């Protein structure tokens, strides 16, 4: 079978749309007719060679998607897709059967394509943080795909939520997803911006000085869940304030999740969306041939929410 795919031909160069011949599925593999794929920062890192620099080149990128196997709707992610083997930025792909998770009733394929990374991360960090109705939750990087889904899921648990963003144009969608307030500020202004809120919990995908400032704003016995460091990989923490307030910090990385953990998180996130407890905000949908434009949207942070590719 010949299909169109977005191919990495050399690190640091734009992906190329090529026609490739798919191999016959081996034992333990299946052919998936793909409909949508999620676009994530790690896909761009793969293209640059900062992640999986030893992965095969050329190869098809893309680590999460959704489609059908024999008419059955499935989500696809993990097992090295897009990094150590061909991924899902293609019309169809041959993938390990272990990469598949069934799509529950009530979830369309476009939303399902976002469950492998964004959905599972949002579900996991809210669960790790034990967010509940007694919480005042501050979400850092709230206008991103994960941040918006975190807001919706935490709101379904009864938490009062404020969402931080650096773009005033993204404040409306933050409130629309369930936040009481949208806080437009950089790291330096964070403490003043949320002083009256006094969060009991923070979910942080930014890192850097945002993490340091967030820890200063937390109420006693508060907790912070860190899952990213797009704003910086180092932070200076005031240790006396940290231990005297009995703060807790949890880390989460989907990169070290076991296959069973990944499947569990995807399935739970998908059910949460299907049941209306979590929402997915698609900020942009582009055709396969616009993959490099999709990377640009991520780099420039021009859209709120998730970027997806339409593969057919």
N, C-alpha and C positions, 0 to 999 in steps of 0.2 A: 504493500500500500504506500502511495506517495502522498505526503502531506506538506503543508506550509508550516514553517517553524521559525521562531526568532533565535538565531544562532550567534553564539560567542565565537568569533574567529580569531581574536587576539585581545588580550587584556588591555583595557584602556581605550578601546575603539568602540564605535557604535555597533549595536547588534545588527545583523543582517537577516532579512527575511529570505529564506531559501526553501526550495523544495527538497525534501529528503525522503529516502526509502526506509520505512519502518521495518525492523526485523520481525520475524515470527516470534510470538511469545514463547519463552522457555518454560520449563516446569516452575510453577510458583509465580508466574507472571500472567497479566491480563492486558487486553487491548481496551483502552478507554477512549470513547468518542467525547472529546472535551467541548464544553460550552463556554466557560469563563475561567479566568485565572486571576488570582490576587497578585498585585504588584507590591513588593515590600522593599525596604532599604537593603536587606540582605541580598536581594537579587542584584541590586546595583553594586554592592560590595563584591559579589561574585564576578560581575563584569569587569570591575577594576582590578581584581586579583588580590584584594585585601582579605577576602575570605575564600577558602578552598583554592589557594594558588596552584596546588598540584592536581586539581581536577582536570579531566581530559579536555583538550581544545583541538578542534571545534566541538561544541556541544550546545544543546538546547537548554536555555535557562528556564527558571520558573519552579518554585517550590511548593505551590498550593494551587488547587483548581477544583473544578467540579464538572461532571459530565455523566455519561451513562455507560454501563457495561451490560450488553444484552438487554437494553431497555431499562435497567435498574439504575435509578439515580444514586450517584456516589460522590463523596468528597475524596480528594486525593492530596496527600502530603507526606513528608518525612522520607525515610530510607535513602537519603542522599540525593533526592530529586533536585536537579538543577545545579548541584555542587559536585558530586562525584559520579553522576550519570546524567543522561538526558532528562530534562524536566518537562514542564507542562505548558510552556509558551508555544503551543502547537495545536493544530486542529485535532489531532489524536496522538496518543502516546502509549508505549508499552511500559507498564510499571509493575513492580512487585504487588502481589495480592495483599501483602501486609500494609500497603499504603492506602488501602481503601477503608472508608467508613460510610455506612449507609446514610442517606439523607432522610431525615424524618418527615412525615407528612406535615404540610404547612410551611415548609421552608423551600423557597425557590432556588434555582441553581446559581443565580447571580449572588445571592446572599451566602449560599453554601460555599462558594469559592473563597470566601473570606474567613472561614472557620479554622483553617489550618494554623494560621499565625495570629491574626487579629482577634478572632472570636475566642480561641482557646486561651490566649493571653489575658484577655479581659475577664473571662470567667475565672481563671486561675488566680489572678491577683486579688480579686474581690473576695474569693474564698480564703486565700492565705491571710488576708487582712481581717477576716472575720467581721466584715462590715454588716451592721445591723441597724435597727430602728433607733438605737440610742446614740448613733454616731453623727458627728459633724465632719463630713469628708471633704478634703481638699484634693482635687485632681489636677496634677501638674501636666502641662501639655495636653489640655483637655480637648483641643480641636483636632487632634490626630485621630486616626481610625480606632486605635485601642482606647484612647481617652473618652471618645464619645460613647463607645459601647460600655465602658466602665460606668459612666454616668447613668446610662439607662438601666444597667443591671443593679447598681447600688440603689438607685431610686426605687426599683421594685422591691427592695429589701427594707425600705422605709427610712433610709438615711437622708439627712439634709446635706445638700451638696453645693459646693462652690467649685467652679472650674476656672483654671488659669490659662490664659493665652497671651501671646504677644501681639496678636492682630485684632484690632477692634472690629474688623469686618467679619470675624468669626464668632463674635459674642452671641449673636442671635441663635445660631445652631446649637451652641452649648446650652442655652436656656431651653431650647426646643426639646433637647434630649433628656431633660429632667433636672438640670441644675437650677438652684434658686437664684444664684448670682454668677455672672461671668466677670472674672477679675482680669483686667488688661494691665499687665505689668511685666517688667523684666525681673531678674533675680534680686537686684538691689532694692526694688520697691515692694518685694513680696511681703516682708514682715509688716510693714505699715498697712498694706492693702487688706490683710486678713486678721489684723490685730483684734478686731471686735468679734470675729468669727471663732477664734480659738479652736482650731480643728482637733478632734480626737484621733483622726486618722488621716494619712496622706498616701495617695498612690502616685508614684513618681516615675515617669518615663524619661526625665530630662537629665538628672544627675548634676554634677558640677556644683556651682554656687546655689542653684535652686535647692539641692538636697540640704546643704548647710543651713540655708535660710528657713527651709521648711521645718527642720528639726528645732529651730529656735521658736517657731510659732506653735508647736504642738502643746496641747494640754498635758497635764501630768498623767503618766501611764499611757500616753499616746503611742501609736505605732505607725511606722512608715514602711511601705512595700515599694522596693526599688526594682524596676525591670528594664531600665535603659539609661543611657548616658549620652544622649545626643548633644547636650549642652556642655559636657565636660566629664572627664573620667576621674577627676580628683576633686575633693572637697575638704575644707578645714572645719572640723567639728569641735565645738566647745564641750569638752569632756565633763566638766563639773555640772553644767546644765543638763547634760545627757543622763548622767547616772543619778543626779539628785531628783530628776523628774521621772526616773524609772521608765525611760523611753525604750521602745523595742524597734529594731530594724530587721526586716526580712528581705531577702533577695530572691528573685525568680528569673530563670533563663530557660526558655523552651529548647535551647540548643543542647542541653544535657538531659532532656526528658527521655525516658525510655519509650520504646514503641507503645507499650501498654498505657503509659501515662499520657502520651500524645493522643492516642485514640480515645481515652477516657475524657480528656479535656475537650476534644473536638465534639464528641457525642453530647456531652453536657452543655456545651455552648450552643450547639445546633438545636437541642431541645429547648433551651432557654429562649432562643430567637423564635422558634416555631410556636412556643407557648405565650409569647408576648412579654416575657420577663426581661429580655435583652433586645436591643435594636441595633441594626447595622445602618450606618449612614454612608451611602455611596457618593463620594464627592465628585468622581469623574469616571466615565466609562469610555474607553477608547478601543478602536479596532486593533487587531494583532499587529498590523503594519505600523502602528504609532507607538510601539514599545519604547522607543528612545524619547519620545515626547512624554510618556508616562514617567520615565526616570526623571525628566526635567521637572515635572510637577512635584515629585517627592523632594528633589534637591532644593527647589525654590520655595517649597511649602506654600504653593499657590492655592491649594484646595483644602477644605476641611473634610475629614473623613477618609474613606478608603478609595484607592484607585484600583479599578479592575480592567482587565482586557476582555474584549468580546472576541472569541476565537473562531466563530463561524458567521 
